[in-house]
């Protein structure tokens, strides 16, 4: 029989860090470019509005799942949507998590090949990262959460890196505020939705929070708002430096943003960004990978989720080598974005509505 904490547990604090860590992954690389293509100088407004919207979705998710604190993902969806649908949704999530893991790894490979190891074969780098993912998740959720907890301090470096080029920016590039029109601003929020992807893993991990009596809803929402602030400042600073027209022609705005500044000691600051960002992406990779393994264990009722880490590893390895180049990777990642819309938006709203209809199952009131 499936045991609730067979694969470890996390604290409420670690759950907030997981939300932040998984959202700040590959999305930061091209966020300002894809959004400014639509919203021009108002791209930062699109990102801000989208972040506020996702914080509401996060509140909906926590409000729903806390009614079923003793049930895992498959169990509470079975109660709300019926058992057959629950199995379909869970299997679909496993596929989504596997594809997302492969996509994350390939984005990291593209960055490493571009900025650090240009001549190293892609297959060798992919094998190293896939083995790293297996090693990370084989000991359970607690280890994955602790790894991301340590990496949380790397985010301080990200914040400092945003500030380094501020003296070179021109606020005139952000004007006129609202000049692109409300329609463009709203349209610009759609691609930024993908950059925030990953927060939906709380649907899987909430059950394993050991101290659910804390104000999880409040601080989960604050975690999303923190990422929103980070992304908004990042996009605004990059638009102020490059301008929306030039930004649309830059593949990795965050990297070029750092190259625009001359440092007295460090000649290539973008390399430091690549190193720090790589560790953050590895944390995101582990969270996505383990969510798929954990749900597989629940569906197939095995003793350990780590079993599926070994099963999925060769599949992910082959998937990472499938994209022909970076544009092809970006194109394929858009399909992952569509799946993210379902698991990050449609499914939470559907579960919320059904929870209102069916109510909780032995749930207790919790502080918010």
KOLKE-208187 format. One record per residue (C-alpha): x, y, z; residue number from 0; residue in three letters. Coordinates in Angstrom, 2 decimals. Layout:
BEGIN
REC        u        v        w    i   aa
REC        X        Y        Z  NUM  ALA
...
! end
This chain:
BEGIN
REC        u        v        w    i   aa
REC     0.00     0.00     0.00    0  UNK
REC     1.22     3.50    -0.82    1  UNK
REC     2.67     5.29     2.21    2  UNK
REC     2.33     9.04     2.41    3  UNK
REC     5.91     9.89     3.32    4  UNK
REC     7.68     6.93     1.70    5  UNK
REC     9.71     9.36    -0.40    6  UNK
REC    10.37    11.99     2.23    7  UNK
REC     8.66    15.21     3.21    8  UNK
REC     9.20    18.94     3.02    9  UNK
REC     8.59    21.85     5.34   10  UNK
REC     6.29    24.74     4.52   11  UNK
REC     9.35    26.96     4.09   12  UNK
REC    10.81    24.52     1.59   13  UNK
REC     7.53    24.54    -0.34   14  UNK
REC     7.81    28.33    -0.78   15  UNK
REC    11.39    27.96    -1.96   16  UNK
REC    10.29    25.23    -4.39   17  UNK
REC     7.73    27.59    -5.90   18  UNK
REC    10.31    30.34    -6.37   19  UNK
REC    13.05    28.02    -7.59   20  UNK
REC    10.98    26.21   -10.20   21  UNK
REC     9.52    29.44   -11.59   22  UNK
REC    12.91    31.10   -12.02   23  UNK
REC    14.34    28.63   -14.48   24  UNK
REC    14.70    28.83   -18.22   25  UNK
REC    12.02    31.51   -18.51   26  UNK
REC    14.30    34.38   -17.61   27  UNK
REC    16.52    33.90   -20.66   28  UNK
REC    14.20    35.12   -23.40   29  UNK
REC    11.28    36.53   -21.43   30  UNK
REC    11.83    40.19   -22.27   31  UNK
REC    12.32    39.41   -25.97   32  UNK
REC     9.13    37.39   -26.51   33  UNK
REC     6.97    39.77   -24.50   34  UNK
REC     8.39    42.98   -26.00   35  UNK
REC     7.68    41.59   -29.48   36  UNK
REC     4.01    42.06   -28.62   37  UNK
REC     3.77    44.71   -25.90   38  UNK
REC     6.79    46.79   -26.97   39  UNK
REC     7.94    49.16   -24.19   40  UNK
REC     5.02    48.03   -22.00   41  UNK
REC     6.28    44.44   -21.76   42  UNK
REC     7.05    44.95   -18.08   43  UNK
REC     3.36    45.77   -17.48   44  UNK
REC     2.36    42.52   -19.20   45  UNK
REC     4.72    40.58   -16.95   46  UNK
REC     3.43    42.35   -13.84   47  UNK
REC    -0.22    41.69   -14.71   48  UNK
REC     0.52    38.06   -15.51   49  UNK
REC     2.32    37.60   -12.20   50  UNK
REC    -0.61    39.03   -10.28   51  UNK
REC    -2.96    36.71   -12.17   52  UNK
REC    -0.79    33.67   -11.37   53  UNK
REC    -0.68    34.66    -7.70   54  UNK
REC    -4.48    34.41    -7.75   55  UNK
REC    -4.23    30.98    -9.38   56  UNK
REC    -1.77    29.96    -6.65   57  UNK
REC    -4.29    31.04    -4.01   58  UNK
REC    -6.92    28.93    -5.79   59  UNK
REC    -4.59    25.91    -5.83   60  UNK
REC    -3.73    26.09    -2.13   61  UNK
REC    -7.34    26.80    -1.16   62  UNK
REC    -8.37    23.64    -3.02   63  UNK
REC    -5.69    21.13    -2.05   64  UNK
REC    -5.66    22.06     1.64   65  UNK
REC    -9.16    20.59     1.86   66  UNK
REC    -7.62    17.18     1.20   67  UNK
REC    -4.42    17.20     3.29   68  UNK
REC    -4.21    13.41     3.58   69  UNK
REC    -4.76    12.71    -0.13   70  UNK
REC    -2.14    12.63    -2.83   71  UNK
REC    -2.58    14.04    -6.37   72  UNK
REC    -4.34    10.95    -7.73   73  UNK
REC    -6.57    10.53    -4.70   74  UNK
REC    -8.05    14.00    -4.47   75  UNK
REC    -8.53    14.25    -8.23   76  UNK
REC   -10.30    10.87    -8.11   77  UNK
REC   -12.63    12.29    -5.47   78  UNK
REC   -13.31    15.47    -7.43   79  UNK
REC   -13.28    14.32   -11.06   80  UNK
REC   -13.80    10.54   -10.87   81  UNK
REC   -11.19     7.81   -10.87   82  UNK
REC   -10.87     7.25   -14.65   83  UNK
REC   -10.31    10.96   -15.30   84  UNK
REC    -7.85    11.12   -12.39   85  UNK
REC    -5.72     8.39   -13.93   86  UNK
REC    -5.77    10.13   -17.32   87  UNK
REC    -4.80    13.46   -15.75   88  UNK
REC    -2.03    11.85   -13.68   89  UNK
REC    -0.54    10.01   -16.67   90  UNK
REC    -0.75    13.23   -18.70   91  UNK
REC     1.12    15.03   -15.91   92  UNK
REC     3.82    12.35   -15.94   93  UNK
REC     4.27    12.94   -19.68   94  UNK
REC     4.29    16.70   -19.12   95  UNK
REC     6.90    16.46   -16.34   96  UNK
REC     9.11    14.20   -18.48   97  UNK
REC     8.94    16.51   -21.50   98  UNK
REC     9.48    19.58   -19.31   99  UNK
REC    12.56    17.97   -17.74  100  UNK
REC    14.01    17.19   -21.16  101  UNK
REC    13.29    20.73   -22.38  102  UNK
REC    14.91    22.29   -19.32  103  UNK
REC    18.02    20.16   -19.77  104  UNK
REC    18.26    21.04   -23.47  105  UNK
REC    17.98    24.78   -22.73  106  UNK
REC    20.79    24.40   -20.23  107  UNK
REC    22.83    22.47   -22.80  108  UNK
REC    22.37    25.27   -25.34  109  UNK
REC    23.68    27.81   -22.85  110  UNK
REC    26.64    25.68   -21.81  111  UNK
REC    27.55    24.99   -25.44  112  UNK
REC    27.24    28.68   -26.36  113  UNK
REC    29.11    30.28   -23.47  114  UNK
REC    31.28    27.66   -21.81  115  UNK
REC    32.00    24.38   -23.64  116  UNK
REC    31.65    25.06   -27.35  117  UNK
REC    33.43    21.96   -28.62  118  UNK
REC    32.07    19.41   -26.14  119  UNK
REC    29.63    16.97   -27.80  120  UNK
REC    26.00    17.59   -26.91  121  UNK
REC    25.46    13.92   -26.06  122  UNK
REC    28.23    13.96   -23.43  123  UNK
REC    26.83    17.07   -21.74  124  UNK
REC    23.32    15.65   -21.85  125  UNK
REC    24.44    12.37   -20.31  126  UNK
REC    26.14    14.22   -17.45  127  UNK
REC    23.02    16.28   -16.70  128  UNK
REC    20.64    13.33   -16.93  129  UNK
REC    22.82    11.32   -14.54  130  UNK
REC    22.89    14.36   -12.24  131  UNK
REC    19.09    14.41   -12.28  132  UNK
REC    18.93    10.72   -11.41  133  UNK
REC    21.44    11.13    -8.60  134  UNK
REC    19.48    14.08    -7.22  135  UNK
REC    16.06    12.40    -7.09  136  UNK
REC    17.03     8.85    -6.15  137  UNK
REC    17.00     9.65    -2.42  138  UNK
REC    13.58    11.25    -2.37  139  UNK
REC    11.78    14.56    -2.08  140  UNK
REC    13.57    15.75     1.05  141  UNK
REC    16.95    15.77    -0.71  142  UNK
REC    15.55    17.56    -3.76  143  UNK
REC    13.98    20.20    -1.52  144  UNK
REC    17.19    20.70     0.47  145  UNK
REC    19.17    21.14    -2.74  146  UNK
REC    16.81    23.90    -3.85  147  UNK
REC    16.93    25.39    -0.38  148  UNK
REC    20.69    25.84    -0.71  149  UNK
REC    20.32    27.24    -4.22  150  UNK
REC    17.89    29.84    -2.94  151  UNK
REC    20.87    31.97    -1.91  152  UNK
REC    22.01    32.06    -5.53  153  UNK
REC    18.96    34.19    -6.28  154  UNK
REC    20.64    37.01    -4.38  155  UNK
REC    23.32    36.95    -7.08  156  UNK
REC    20.61    37.21    -9.74  157  UNK
REC    19.22    40.32    -8.07  158  UNK
REC    22.66    41.92    -7.93  159  UNK
REC    23.26    41.10   -11.58  160  UNK
REC    20.09    43.01   -12.51  161  UNK
REC    21.48    46.12   -10.88  162  UNK
REC    24.88    46.13   -12.54  163  UNK
REC    23.76    47.64   -15.86  164  UNK
REC    21.24    50.13   -14.47  165  UNK
REC    23.62    53.11   -14.93  166  UNK
REC    23.68    52.34   -18.68  167  UNK
REC    19.89    52.25   -19.07  168  UNK
REC    17.74    55.01   -20.54  169  UNK
REC    14.29    55.42   -19.06  170  UNK
REC    13.16    57.08   -22.28  171  UNK
REC    12.97    53.56   -23.77  172  UNK
REC    10.12    52.77   -21.37  173  UNK
REC     7.99    55.65   -22.58  174  UNK
REC     5.21    56.26   -23.30  175  UNK
REC     3.87    54.05   -20.54  176  UNK
REC     0.78    52.30   -21.87  177  UNK
REC     1.52    53.52   -25.37  178  UNK
REC     1.28    50.05   -26.92  179  UNK
REC    -2.38    49.84   -25.95  180  UNK
REC    -4.35    47.68   -23.53  181  UNK
REC    -4.90    44.98   -26.15  182  UNK
REC    -1.15    44.54   -26.77  183  UNK
REC    -0.40    44.55   -23.05  184  UNK
REC    -2.91    41.77   -22.44  185  UNK
REC    -1.62    39.79   -25.43  186  UNK
REC     1.91    40.18   -24.10  187  UNK
REC     0.89    38.49   -20.87  188  UNK
REC     0.26    35.20   -22.72  189  UNK
REC     3.91    34.33   -23.59  190  UNK
REC     5.00    35.54   -20.16  191  UNK
REC     2.65    32.93   -18.67  192  UNK
REC     5.02    30.22   -19.92  193  UNK
REC     7.99    31.86   -18.21  194  UNK
REC     6.21    31.54   -14.86  195  UNK
REC     5.50    27.86   -15.46  196  UNK
REC     6.35    25.26   -12.84  197  UNK
REC     4.32    26.52    -9.90  198  UNK
REC     1.75    23.80   -10.62  199  UNK
REC     4.06    21.22    -8.97  200  UNK
REC     2.55    22.31    -5.67  201  UNK
REC    -0.46    20.23    -6.76  202  UNK
REC     1.81    17.20    -6.45  203  UNK
REC     3.97    18.23    -3.50  204  UNK
REC     1.40    19.78    -1.14  205  UNK
REC     0.55    16.42     0.44  206  UNK
REC     4.14    16.01     1.57  207  UNK
REC     4.36    19.26     3.53  208  UNK
REC     4.96    18.25     7.14  209  UNK
REC     3.69    21.43     8.85  210  UNK
REC     0.44    22.28     7.09  211  UNK
REC    -0.77    24.31    10.06  212  UNK
REC     1.30    27.29     8.90  213  UNK
REC     0.04    30.11     6.66  214  UNK
REC     0.82    28.26     3.45  215  UNK
REC    -1.69    30.12     1.29  216  UNK
REC    -0.38    33.52     2.27  217  UNK
REC     3.29    32.75     1.80  218  UNK
REC     2.77    30.74    -1.38  219  UNK
REC     1.12    33.78    -2.94  220  UNK
REC     3.94    35.98    -1.67  221  UNK
REC     6.42    33.58    -3.29  222  UNK
REC     4.73    34.09    -6.68  223  UNK
REC     4.65    37.86    -6.15  224  UNK
REC     8.37    37.82    -5.33  225  UNK
REC     9.11    36.12    -8.65  226  UNK
REC     6.77    38.61   -10.34  227  UNK
REC     8.73    41.53    -8.94  228  UNK
REC    12.01    39.94   -10.02  229  UNK
REC    10.78    39.31   -13.56  230  UNK
REC     9.18    42.75   -13.86  231  UNK
REC    12.38    44.56   -12.86  232  UNK
REC    14.42    42.31   -15.16  233  UNK
REC    12.23    43.00   -18.19  234  UNK
REC    11.98    46.74   -17.47  235  UNK
REC    15.76    47.10   -17.08  236  UNK
REC    16.46    45.21   -20.31  237  UNK
REC    13.96    47.30   -22.27  238  UNK
REC    15.46    50.46   -20.78  239  UNK
REC    18.92    49.34   -21.92  240  UNK
REC    18.22    48.00   -25.41  241  UNK
REC    14.86    49.49   -26.37  242  UNK
REC    12.00    47.26   -27.60  243  UNK
REC    13.12    47.24   -31.25  244  UNK
REC    16.67    46.11   -30.60  245  UNK
REC    15.53    43.70   -27.88  246  UNK
REC    13.44    41.75   -30.39  247  UNK
REC    16.65    40.83   -32.27  248  UNK
REC    18.52    39.54   -29.21  249  UNK
REC    18.23    35.79   -28.58  250  UNK
REC    19.34    35.85   -24.93  251  UNK
REC    18.65    39.36   -23.56  252  UNK
REC    19.83    38.50   -20.06  253  UNK
REC    23.26    37.52   -21.34  254  UNK
REC    23.64    40.52   -23.63  255  UNK
REC    22.45    42.75   -20.79  256  UNK
REC    25.51    41.78   -18.76  257  UNK
REC    27.86    42.14   -21.73  258  UNK
REC    26.81    45.77   -22.07  259  UNK
REC    28.77    46.70   -18.95  260  UNK
REC    32.55    46.79   -18.52  261  UNK
REC    33.73    45.51   -15.15  262  UNK
REC    37.11    46.50   -13.77  263  UNK
REC    37.97    42.99   -12.52  264  UNK
REC    35.73    40.52   -14.38  265  UNK
REC    36.00    40.80   -18.14  266  UNK
REC    33.07    38.53   -19.02  267  UNK
REC    30.40    38.82   -16.36  268  UNK
REC    27.94    36.80   -18.48  269  UNK
REC    30.02    33.72   -17.72  270  UNK
REC    29.33    34.15   -14.01  271  UNK
REC    25.64    34.48   -14.84  272  UNK
REC    25.80    31.21   -16.79  273  UNK
REC    27.37    29.38   -13.85  274  UNK
REC    24.89    30.69   -11.27  275  UNK
REC    21.95    30.22   -13.61  276  UNK
REC    23.03    26.64   -14.38  277  UNK
REC    22.72    25.63   -10.73  278  UNK
REC    19.27    27.21   -10.54  279  UNK
REC    18.15    25.30   -13.63  280  UNK
REC    19.48    22.05   -12.19  281  UNK
REC    17.24    22.64    -9.17  282  UNK
REC    14.26    23.21   -11.46  283  UNK
REC    15.18    20.07   -13.42  284  UNK
REC    15.18    17.98   -10.25  285  UNK
REC    11.78    19.24    -9.11  286  UNK
REC    10.13    18.49   -12.46  287  UNK
REC    11.83    15.13   -12.80  288  UNK
REC    10.88    13.93    -9.33  289  UNK
REC     7.24    15.01    -9.73  290  UNK
REC     6.94    12.66   -12.71  291  UNK
REC     8.66     9.84   -10.83  292  UNK
REC     6.49    10.36    -7.76  293  UNK
REC     3.25    10.26    -9.73  294  UNK
REC     4.45     7.17   -11.57  295  UNK
REC     4.99     5.46    -8.24  296  UNK
REC     1.46     6.38    -7.19  297  UNK
REC    -0.09     5.11   -10.42  298  UNK
REC     1.85     1.83   -10.58  299  UNK
REC     1.96     1.36    -6.78  300  UNK
REC     5.65     0.58    -6.50  301  UNK
REC     7.75     0.93    -3.35  302  UNK
REC    10.09     3.72    -4.51  303  UNK
REC     9.76     6.64    -6.89  304  UNK
REC    13.50     6.31    -7.63  305  UNK
REC    12.72     3.23    -9.69  306  UNK
REC    11.17     5.44   -12.36  307  UNK
REC    14.13     7.80   -12.34  308  UNK
REC    16.18     4.98   -13.89  309  UNK
REC    13.37     4.13   -16.32  310  UNK
REC    12.82     7.69   -17.55  311  UNK
REC    16.51     8.65   -17.70  312  UNK
REC    17.22     7.13   -21.15  313  UNK
REC    13.95     8.56   -22.50  314  UNK
REC    14.87    12.05   -21.32  315  UNK
REC    18.39    11.62   -22.69  316  UNK
REC    17.04    10.87   -26.17  317  UNK
REC    14.52    13.72   -25.96  318  UNK
REC    17.26    16.24   -25.14  319  UNK
REC    19.05    15.34   -28.38  320  UNK
REC    15.95    15.62   -30.59  321  UNK
REC    15.83    19.43   -31.21  322  UNK
REC    18.00    20.36   -34.19  323  UNK
REC    18.99    23.82   -32.95  324  UNK
REC    17.92    26.60   -30.62  325  UNK
REC    15.04    27.91   -32.82  326  UNK
REC    13.72    24.36   -33.11  327  UNK
REC    13.97    23.99   -29.33  328  UNK
REC    12.03    27.22   -28.79  329  UNK
REC     9.37    25.99   -31.20  330  UNK
REC     9.04    22.65   -29.40  331  UNK
REC     8.97    24.31   -25.98  332  UNK
REC     5.83    26.20   -27.03  333  UNK
REC     3.97    22.87   -26.95  334  UNK
REC     5.12    22.38   -23.37  335  UNK
REC     3.65    25.82   -22.75  336  UNK
REC     0.26    24.62   -23.96  337  UNK
REC     0.40    21.74   -21.51  338  UNK
REC     1.37    24.22   -18.81  339  UNK
REC    -1.83    26.16   -19.52  340  UNK
REC    -3.83    23.03   -18.74  341  UNK
REC    -2.00    22.01   -15.56  342  UNK
REC    -1.33    25.53   -14.34  343  UNK
REC    -4.65    27.15   -15.17  344  UNK
REC    -7.48    24.93   -16.42  345  UNK
REC    -6.97    22.04   -14.00  346  UNK
REC    -6.69    24.22   -10.84  347  UNK
REC    -9.86    26.13   -11.77  348  UNK
REC   -11.70    22.90   -12.54  349  UNK
REC   -10.62    21.34    -9.23  350  UNK
REC   -11.60    24.51    -7.38  351  UNK
REC   -15.10    24.48    -8.87  352  UNK
REC   -15.57    20.79    -8.10  353  UNK
REC   -14.31    21.29    -4.54  354  UNK
REC   -17.00    23.92    -4.02  355  UNK
REC   -19.60    21.46    -5.29  356  UNK
REC   -18.37    18.35    -3.49  357  UNK
REC   -16.74    19.97    -0.44  358  UNK
REC   -13.85    18.69     1.63  359  UNK
REC   -13.34    15.15     2.87  360  UNK
REC   -12.55    15.25     6.57  361  UNK
REC   -10.72    18.57     6.22  362  UNK
REC   -10.05    20.94     9.08  363  UNK
REC    -9.91    24.71     9.07  364  UNK
REC    -6.40    26.06     8.57  365  UNK
REC    -4.87    29.43     9.10  366  UNK
REC    -4.42    31.51     5.95  367  UNK
! end
